[in-house]
């Protein structure tokens, strides 16, 4: 604990390029990234998580033509113990777009 609060560590994290052929730059407990279409990717965990009630935080970047990027979930989202699927979205036009920098952290 820190200051009376329980301290949780990331169960998985990844930094990757989501454009063209997706490529992991660095990770912890992520075996691969699956490109599921424009702005949609699945992070596959090296070791399954103990449960599917986890939290995902993420950030993404876009080229200068798209000033703001968001990480979101599909309407039919599924938090699996083996993977999580996310969207990278241009918040200006609310449209899925591949991002050159995607960062995700999973905690449970």
NUBAZA-222573 format. One record per atom (N, C-alpha, C, CB): residue number from 0; residue in three letters; atom name; x, y, z. Coordinates in steps of 0.1 Angstrom, whole numbers, always signed. Last residue first. Glycine has a CB too. Example, Ala and Ser with C-alpha at 12.3 -4.5 7.8 and 13.67 -1.06 7.14 Angstrom:
BEGIN
- num / residu / atome / x / y / z
- 1 / SER / N / +128 / -22 / +71
- 1 / SER / CA / +137 / -11 / +71
- 1 / SER / C / +129 / +0 / +79
- 1 / SER / CB / +141 / -6 / +57
- 0 / ALA / N / +132 / -57 / +78
- 0 / ALA / CA / +123 / -45 / +78
- 0 / ALA / C / +132 / -33 / +78
- 0 / ALA / CB / +113 / -45 / +90
END
This chain:
BEGIN
- num / residu / atome / x / y / z
- 107 / UNK / N / -59 / -52 / -131
- 107 / UNK / CA / -71 / -58 / -125
- 107 / UNK / C / -67 / -62 / -111
- 107 / UNK / CB / -75 / -71 / -133
- 106 / UNK / N / -51 / -33 / -160
- 106 / UNK / CA / -49 / -36 / -146
- 106 / UNK / C / -62 / -43 / -141
- 106 / UNK / CB / -47 / -23 / -138
- 105 / UNK / N / -33 / -24 / -189
- 105 / UNK / CA / -44 / -33 / -184
- 105 / UNK / C / -41 / -36 / -169
- 105 / UNK / CB / -46 / -46 / -192
- 104 / UNK / N / -27 / +1 / -212
- 104 / UNK / CA / -23 / -5 / -199
- 104 / UNK / C / -35 / -12 / -194
- 104 / UNK / CB / -18 / +6 / -189
- 103 / UNK / N / -14 / +11 / -244
- 103 / UNK / CA / -24 / +6 / -236
- 103 / UNK / C / -19 / +0 / -223
- 103 / UNK / CB / -32 / -6 / -243
- 102 / UNK / N / -8 / +33 / -270
- 102 / UNK / CA / -3 / +28 / -257
- 102 / UNK / C / -15 / +24 / -249
- 102 / UNK / CB / +5 / +40 / -250
- 101 / UNK / N / +2 / +39 / -303
- 101 / UNK / CA / -9 / +35 / -294
- 101 / UNK / C / -3 / +29 / -282
- 101 / UNK / CB / -18 / +24 / -301
- 100 / UNK / N / +10 / +58 / -330
- 100 / UNK / CA / +14 / +55 / -316
- 100 / UNK / C / +2 / +52 / -307
- 100 / UNK / CB / +21 / +68 / -310
- 99 / UNK / N / -2 / +60 / -354
- 99 / UNK / CA / +12 / +56 / -354
- 99 / UNK / C / +18 / +54 / -340
- 99 / UNK / CB / +20 / +67 / -360
- 98 / UNK / N / -35 / +46 / -360
- 98 / UNK / CA / -26 / +55 / -352
- 98 / UNK / C / -11 / +51 / -352
- 98 / UNK / CB / -31 / +57 / -338
- 97 / UNK / N / -62 / +45 / -382
- 97 / UNK / CA / -50 / +39 / -377
- 97 / UNK / C / -41 / +49 / -371
- 97 / UNK / CB / -42 / +31 / -388
- 96 / UNK / N / -94 / +55 / -371
- 96 / UNK / CA / -82 / +58 / -380
- 96 / UNK / C / -70 / +51 / -374
- 96 / UNK / CB / -80 / +73 / -381
- 95 / UNK / N / -129 / +60 / -369
- 95 / UNK / CA / -117 / +51 / -366
- 95 / UNK / C / -106 / +53 / -376
- 95 / UNK / CB / -121 / +36 / -366
- 94 / UNK / N / -142 / +91 / -360
- 94 / UNK / CA / -140 / +81 / -370
- 94 / UNK / C / -128 / +73 / -367
- 94 / UNK / CB / -138 / +87 / -384
- 93 / UNK / N / -149 / +118 / -352
- 93 / UNK / CA / -154 / +106 / -346
- 93 / UNK / C / -154 / +95 / -356
- 93 / UNK / CB / -169 / +108 / -341
- 92 / UNK / N / -136 / +141 / -360
- 92 / UNK / CA / -146 / +136 / -369
- 92 / UNK / C / -153 / +123 / -364
- 92 / UNK / CB / -141 / +134 / -383
- 91 / UNK / N / -120 / +144 / -337
- 91 / UNK / CA / -125 / +156 / -344
- 91 / UNK / C / -137 / +152 / -353
- 91 / UNK / CB / -114 / +162 / -352
- 90 / UNK / N / -110 / +120 / -327
- 90 / UNK / CA / -121 / +126 / -320
- 90 / UNK / C / -127 / +138 / -327
- 90 / UNK / CB / -116 / +131 / -307
- 89 / UNK / N / -102 / +92 / -343
- 89 / UNK / CA / -100 / +106 / -345
- 89 / UNK / C / -112 / +113 / -339
- 89 / UNK / CB / -99 / +110 / -360
- 88 / UNK / N / -95 / +63 / -324
- 88 / UNK / CA / -105 / +72 / -330
- 88 / UNK / C / -100 / +86 / -331
- 88 / UNK / CB / -118 / +71 / -322
- 87 / UNK / N / -89 / +29 / -321
- 87 / UNK / CA / -83 / +42 / -321
- 87 / UNK / C / -91 / +52 / -330
- 87 / UNK / CB / -68 / +42 / -326
- 86 / UNK / N / -105 / +4 / -302
- 86 / UNK / CA / -105 / +13 / -314
- 86 / UNK / C / -96 / +25 / -311
- 86 / UNK / CB / -120 / +18 / -317
- 85 / UNK / N / -96 / -28 / -289
- 85 / UNK / CA / -98 / -14 / -288
- 85 / UNK / C / -99 / -7 / -302
- 85 / UNK / CB / -88 / -8 / -279
- 84 / UNK / N / -99 / -59 / -272
- 84 / UNK / CA / -99 / -52 / -285
- 84 / UNK / C / -103 / -38 / -283
- 84 / UNK / CB / -110 / -59 / -295
- 83 / UNK / N / -78 / -81 / -254
- 83 / UNK / CA / -88 / -70 / -254
- 83 / UNK / C / -87 / -63 / -267
- 83 / UNK / CB / -85 / -60 / -242
- 82 / UNK / N / -73 / -115 / -242
- 82 / UNK / CA / -71 / -104 / -251
- 82 / UNK / C / -81 / -93 / -248
- 82 / UNK / CB / -71 / -108 / -265
- 81 / UNK / N / -78 / -135 / -223
- 81 / UNK / CA / -67 / -137 / -232
- 81 / UNK / C / -64 / -125 / -241
- 81 / UNK / CB / -70 / -149 / -241
- 80 / UNK / N / -101 / -128 / -209
- 80 / UNK / CA / -89 / -131 / -201
- 80 / UNK / C / -77 / -132 / -210
- 80 / UNK / CB / -91 / -143 / -193
- 79 / UNK / N / -118 / -101 / -226
- 79 / UNK / CA / -115 / -115 / -224
- 79 / UNK / C / -103 / -117 / -216
- 79 / UNK / CB / -112 / -122 / -238
- 78 / UNK / N / -143 / -81 / -228
- 78 / UNK / CA / -130 / -81 / -221
- 78 / UNK / C / -127 / -96 / -218
- 78 / UNK / CB / -131 / -73 / -207
- 77 / UNK / N / -158 / -69 / -256
- 77 / UNK / CA / -156 / -81 / -248
- 77 / UNK / C / -142 / -80 / -241
- 77 / UNK / CB / -157 / -94 / -257
- 76 / UNK / N / -182 / -48 / -272
- 76 / UNK / CA / -169 / -51 / -266
- 76 / UNK / C / -170 / -64 / -258
- 76 / UNK / CB / -166 / -39 / -257
- 75 / UNK / N / -199 / -39 / -293
- 75 / UNK / CA / -200 / -53 / -288
- 75 / UNK / C / -188 / -57 / -280
- 75 / UNK / CB / -204 / -62 / -299
- 74 / UNK / N / -189 / -14 / -299
- 74 / UNK / CA / -202 / -15 / -293
- 74 / UNK / C / -204 / -29 / -286
- 74 / UNK / CB / -213 / -12 / -303
- 73 / UNK / N / -153 / -12 / -290
- 73 / UNK / CA / -164 / -14 / -299
- 73 / UNK / C / -177 / -15 / -292
- 73 / UNK / CB / -161 / -26 / -308
- 72 / UNK / N / -138 / +15 / -271
- 72 / UNK / CA / -142 / +1 / -272
- 72 / UNK / C / -153 / +0 / -283
- 72 / UNK / CB / -146 / -5 / -259
- 71 / UNK / N / -110 / +38 / -276
- 71 / UNK / CA / -123 / +34 / -272
- 71 / UNK / C / -126 / +19 / -274
- 71 / UNK / CB / -133 / +42 / -281
- 70 / UNK / N / -87 / +64 / -274
- 70 / UNK / CA / -89 / +49 / -274
- 70 / UNK / C / -102 / +46 / -269
- 70 / UNK / CB / -77 / +43 / -266
- 69 / UNK / N / -83 / +92 / -296
- 69 / UNK / CA / -89 / +86 / -284
- 69 / UNK / C / -88 / +71 / -286
- 69 / UNK / CB / -104 / +90 / -282
- 68 / UNK / N / -66 / +122 / -307
- 68 / UNK / CA / -68 / +107 / -308
- 68 / UNK / C / -74 / +102 / -295
- 68 / UNK / CB / -56 / +100 / -311
- 67 / UNK / N / -66 / +152 / -325
- 67 / UNK / CA / -69 / +145 / -313
- 67 / UNK / C / -72 / +130 / -315
- 67 / UNK / CB / -80 / +151 / -306
- 66 / UNK / N / -58 / +162 / -351
- 66 / UNK / CA / -52 / +167 / -339
- 66 / UNK / C / -55 / +159 / -326
- 66 / UNK / CB / -56 / +181 / -336
- 65 / UNK / N / -49 / +152 / -380
- 65 / UNK / CA / -59 / +148 / -371
- 65 / UNK / C / -54 / +151 / -357
- 65 / UNK / CB / -62 / +133 / -372
- 64 / UNK / N / -27 / +162 / -394
- 64 / UNK / CA / -40 / +164 / -400
- 64 / UNK / C / -52 / +160 / -390
- 64 / UNK / CB / -42 / +157 / -413
- 63 / UNK / N / -4 / +152 / -380
- 63 / UNK / CA / -8 / +166 / -378
- 63 / UNK / C / -22 / +169 / -384
- 63 / UNK / CB / +2 / +175 / -385
- 62 / UNK / N / -13 / +118 / -370
- 62 / UNK / CA / -5 / +128 / -377
- 62 / UNK / C / -11 / +142 / -376
- 62 / UNK / CB / -5 / +124 / -392
- 61 / UNK / N / -21 / +109 / -336
- 61 / UNK / CA / -24 / +110 / -350
- 61 / UNK / C / -15 / +120 / -357
- 61 / UNK / CB / -39 / +114 / -352
- 60 / UNK / N / -20 / +87 / -308
- 60 / UNK / CA / -16 / +99 / -315
- 60 / UNK / C / -20 / +98 / -329
- 60 / UNK / CB / -1 / +102 / -313
- 59 / UNK / N / -35 / +74 / -278
- 59 / UNK / CA / -30 / +73 / -291
- 59 / UNK / C / -28 / +86 / -298
- 59 / UNK / CB / -40 / +65 / -300
- 58 / UNK / N / -39 / +56 / -248
- 58 / UNK / CA / -37 / +69 / -255
- 58 / UNK / C / -33 / +65 / -269
- 58 / UNK / CB / -27 / +78 / -247
- 57 / UNK / N / -58 / +39 / -222
- 57 / UNK / CA / -50 / +40 / -234
- 57 / UNK / C / -49 / +54 / -240
- 57 / UNK / CB / -55 / +31 / -244
- 56 / UNK / N / -67 / +14 / -199
- 56 / UNK / CA / -65 / +28 / -202
- 56 / UNK / C / -56 / +29 / -214
- 56 / UNK / CB / -58 / +36 / -189
- 55 / UNK / N / -89 / -9 / -186
- 55 / UNK / CA / -80 / -6 / -197
- 55 / UNK / C / -79 / +9 / -198
- 55 / UNK / CB / -85 / -13 / -210
- 54 / UNK / N / -95 / -32 / -159
- 54 / UNK / CA / -96 / -18 / -165
- 54 / UNK / C / -85 / -16 / -175
- 54 / UNK / CB / -94 / -8 / -153
- 53 / UNK / N / -114 / -63 / -157
- 53 / UNK / CA / -102 / -54 / -156
- 53 / UNK / C / -104 / -41 / -162
- 53 / UNK / CB / -90 / -61 / -162
- 52 / UNK / N / -128 / -89 / -155
- 52 / UNK / CA / -133 / -76 / -149
- 52 / UNK / C / -121 / -67 / -147
- 52 / UNK / CB / -141 / -77 / -137
- 51 / UNK / N / -120 / -114 / -161
- 51 / UNK / CA / -122 / -104 / -172
- 51 / UNK / C / -128 / -91 / -168
- 51 / UNK / CB / -132 / -111 / -182
- 50 / UNK / N / -91 / -128 / -144
- 50 / UNK / CA / -105 / -126 / -146
- 50 / UNK / C / -107 / -115 / -157
- 50 / UNK / CB / -111 / -121 / -133
- 49 / UNK / N / -64 / -133 / -147
- 49 / UNK / CA / -71 / -141 / -137
- 49 / UNK / C / -87 / -139 / -139
- 49 / UNK / CB / -67 / -139 / -123
- 48 / UNK / N / -51 / -133 / -181
- 48 / UNK / CA / -54 / -127 / -168
- 48 / UNK / C / -63 / -136 / -159
- 48 / UNK / CB / -61 / -113 / -170
- 47 / UNK / N / -27 / -154 / -197
- 47 / UNK / CA / -41 / -150 / -195
- 47 / UNK / C / -42 / -143 / -181
- 47 / UNK / CB / -50 / -162 / -195
- 46 / UNK / N / +2 / -142 / -210
- 46 / UNK / CA / -3 / -151 / -200
- 46 / UNK / C / -17 / -145 / -197
- 46 / UNK / CB / +6 / -151 / -187
- 45 / UNK / N / +3 / -126 / -233
- 45 / UNK / CA / +12 / -137 / -232
- 45 / UNK / C / +7 / -147 / -222
- 45 / UNK / CB / +26 / -133 / -229
- 44 / UNK / N / -27 / -113 / -248
- 44 / UNK / CA / -18 / -114 / -236
- 44 / UNK / C / -10 / -127 / -237
- 44 / UNK / CB / -27 / -114 / -224
- 43 / UNK / N / -32 / -93 / -276
- 43 / UNK / CA / -32 / -107 / -271
- 43 / UNK / C / -22 / -108 / -260
- 43 / UNK / CB / -29 / -117 / -282
- 42 / UNK / N / -51 / -67 / -286
- 42 / UNK / CA / -39 / -70 / -278
- 42 / UNK / C / -40 / -84 / -272
- 42 / UNK / CB / -36 / -59 / -267
- 41 / UNK / N / -65 / -58 / -316
- 41 / UNK / CA / -66 / -67 / -304
- 41 / UNK / C / -52 / -69 / -299
- 41 / UNK / CB / -73 / -80 / -308
- 40 / UNK / N / -78 / -29 / -332
- 40 / UNK / CA / -67 / -38 / -329
- 40 / UNK / C / -70 / -46 / -317
- 40 / UNK / CB / -54 / -31 / -328
- 39 / UNK / N / -89 / -6 / -355
- 39 / UNK / CA / -93 / -16 / -346
- 39 / UNK / C / -82 / -26 / -344
- 39 / UNK / CB / -106 / -24 / -352
- 38 / UNK / N / -83 / +12 / -376
- 38 / UNK / CA / -84 / +17 / -362
- 38 / UNK / C / -89 / +7 / -352
- 38 / UNK / CB / -94 / +28 / -363
- 37 / UNK / N / -93 / -10 / -400
- 37 / UNK / CA / -89 / +4 / -398
- 37 / UNK / C / -93 / +9 / -383
- 37 / UNK / CB / -96 / +13 / -408
- 36 / UNK / N / -87 / -43 / -386
- 36 / UNK / CA / -93 / -34 / -396
- 36 / UNK / C / -89 / -19 / -392
- 36 / UNK / CB / -108 / -35 / -396
- 35 / UNK / N / -74 / -57 / -368
- 35 / UNK / CA / -87 / -62 / -371
- 35 / UNK / C / -94 / -52 / -381
- 35 / UNK / CB / -95 / -63 / -358
- 34 / UNK / N / -43 / -69 / -362
- 34 / UNK / CA / -49 / -58 / -369
- 34 / UNK / C / -63 / -63 / -374
- 34 / UNK / CB / -40 / -53 / -381
- 33 / UNK / N / -32 / -80 / -331
- 33 / UNK / CA / -39 / -84 / -343
- 33 / UNK / C / -46 / -71 / -349
- 33 / UNK / CB / -49 / -95 / -340
- 32 / UNK / N / -1 / -82 / -315
- 32 / UNK / CA / -12 / -73 / -318
- 32 / UNK / C / -19 / -78 / -331
- 32 / UNK / CB / -8 / -58 / -319
- 31 / UNK / N / +12 / -104 / -289
- 31 / UNK / CA / +11 / -99 / -303
- 31 / UNK / C / -1 / -89 / -303
- 31 / UNK / CB / +8 / -111 / -313
- 30 / UNK / N / +17 / -107 / -262
- 30 / UNK / CA / +24 / -116 / -271
- 30 / UNK / C / +24 / -111 / -286
- 30 / UNK / CB / +19 / -130 / -271
- 29 / UNK / N / +23 / -89 / -234
- 29 / UNK / CA / +15 / -89 / -246
- 29 / UNK / C / +23 / -97 / -257
- 29 / UNK / CB / +13 / -74 / -251
- 28 / UNK / N / +37 / -86 / -210
- 28 / UNK / CA / +26 / -96 / -211
- 28 / UNK / C / +17 / -94 / -223
- 28 / UNK / CB / +18 / -95 / -198
- 27 / UNK / N / +47 / -55 / -220
- 27 / UNK / CA / +48 / -64 / -208
- 27 / UNK / C / +35 / -73 / -209
- 27 / UNK / CB / +49 / -56 / -195
- 26 / UNK / N / +66 / -40 / -246
- 26 / UNK / CA / +54 / -45 / -240
- 26 / UNK / C / +58 / -52 / -227
- 26 / UNK / CB / +47 / -54 / -249
- 25 / UNK / N / +74 / -20 / -275
- 25 / UNK / CA / +78 / -26 / -263
- 25 / UNK / C / +65 / -30 / -256
- 25 / UNK / CB / +86 / -15 / -254
- 24 / UNK / N / +65 / -19 / -302
- 24 / UNK / CA / +78 / -13 / -298
- 24 / UNK / C / +83 / -19 / -285
- 24 / UNK / CB / +76 / +3 / -297
- 23 / UNK / N / +49 / -40 / -325
- 23 / UNK / CA / +51 / -37 / -311
- 23 / UNK / C / +64 / -30 / -309
- 23 / UNK / CB / +49 / -50 / -302
- 22 / UNK / N / +32 / -30 / -354
- 22 / UNK / CA / +45 / -34 / -348
- 22 / UNK / C / +46 / -30 / -334
- 22 / UNK / CB / +56 / -29 / -356
- 21 / UNK / N / +11 / -36 / -382
- 21 / UNK / CA / +12 / -32 / -368
- 21 / UNK / C / +25 / -38 / -362
- 21 / UNK / CB / +0 / -37 / -359
- 20 / UNK / N / +16 / -25 / -413
- 20 / UNK / CA / +18 / -37 / -405
- 20 / UNK / C / +20 / -33 / -391
- 20 / UNK / CB / +29 / -46 / -411
- 19 / UNK / N / -1 / +5 / -411
- 19 / UNK / CA / +5 / -5 / -420
- 19 / UNK / C / +5 / -18 / -413
- 19 / UNK / CB / +19 / -1 / -423
- 18 / UNK / N / -2 / +16 / -376
- 18 / UNK / CA / -3 / +18 / -390
- 18 / UNK / C / +4 / +8 / -399
- 18 / UNK / CB / +3 / +32 / -394
- 17 / UNK / N / +3 / +14 / -349
- 17 / UNK / CA / -9 / +8 / -354
- 17 / UNK / C / -12 / +11 / -369
- 17 / UNK / CB / -21 / +12 / -347
- 16 / UNK / N / +29 / +6 / -330
- 16 / UNK / CA / +26 / +14 / -342
- 16 / UNK / C / +14 / +7 / -348
- 16 / UNK / CB / +38 / +15 / -352
- 15 / UNK / N / +27 / +4 / -293
- 15 / UNK / CA / +29 / -1 / -307
- 15 / UNK / C / +25 / +9 / -318
- 15 / UNK / CB / +21 / -14 / -309
- 14 / UNK / N / +31 / -7 / -262
- 14 / UNK / CA / +34 / +5 / -270
- 14 / UNK / C / +36 / +0 / -284
- 14 / UNK / CB / +46 / +14 / -264
- 13 / UNK / N / +14 / -22 / -235
- 13 / UNK / CA / +20 / -23 / -248
- 13 / UNK / C / +21 / -9 / -254
- 13 / UNK / CB / +12 / -32 / -257
- 12 / UNK / N / +8 / -43 / -206
- 12 / UNK / CA / +9 / -30 / -212
- 12 / UNK / C / +16 / -32 / -226
- 12 / UNK / CB / +17 / -20 / -203
- 11 / UNK / N / -8 / -60 / -179
- 11 / UNK / CA / -3 / -60 / -193
- 11 / UNK / C / -2 / -46 / -198
- 11 / UNK / CB / -12 / -69 / -203
- 10 / UNK / N / -11 / -55 / -153
- 10 / UNK / CA / -11 / -69 / -157
- 10 / UNK / C / -6 / -71 / -171
- 10 / UNK / CB / -25 / -75 / -155
- 9 / UNK / N / +4 / -30 / -134
- 9 / UNK / CA / -2 / -33 / -147
- 9 / UNK / C / -1 / -48 / -149
- 9 / UNK / CB / +5 / -26 / -158
- 8 / UNK / N / -3 / -31 / -98
- 8 / UNK / CA / +6 / -30 / -110
- 8 / UNK / C / -1 / -34 / -123
- 8 / UNK / CB / +18 / -39 / -108
- 7 / UNK / N / -17 / -12 / -72
- 7 / UNK / CA / -19 / -22 / -82
- 7 / UNK / C / -9 / -20 / -94
- 7 / UNK / CB / -33 / -23 / -87
- 6 / UNK / N / -18 / -5 / -38
- 6 / UNK / CA / -11 / -2 / -51
- 6 / UNK / C / -12 / -14 / -60
- 6 / UNK / CB / +4 / +0 / -47
- 5 / UNK / N / -42 / +8 / -17
- 5 / UNK / CA / -36 / -4 / -23
- 5 / UNK / C / -30 / +0 / -36
- 5 / UNK / CB / -47 / -15 / -25
- 4 / UNK / N / -35 / +35 / +5
- 4 / UNK / CA / -42 / +30 / -7
- 4 / UNK / C / -35 / +18 / -12
- 4 / UNK / CB / -44 / +41 / -18
- 3 / UNK / N / -19 / +44 / +25
- 3 / UNK / CA / -31 / +38 / +29
- 3 / UNK / C / -39 / +32 / +17
- 3 / UNK / CB / -40 / +48 / +36
- 2 / UNK / N / +4 / +52 / +12
- 2 / UNK / CA / -5 / +62 / +18
- 2 / UNK / C / -18 / +57 / +22
- 2 / UNK / CB / -6 / +74 / +9
- 1 / UNK / N / +3 / +23 / -5
- 1 / UNK / CA / +10 / +36 / -5
- 1 / UNK / C / +0 / +46 / +0
- 1 / UNK / CB / +14 / +40 / -20
- 0 / UNK / N / +8 / -12 / +0
- 0 / UNK / CA / +0 / +0 / +0
- 0 / UNK / C / +9 / +12 / +0
- 0 / UNK / CB / -9 / +0 / +12
END
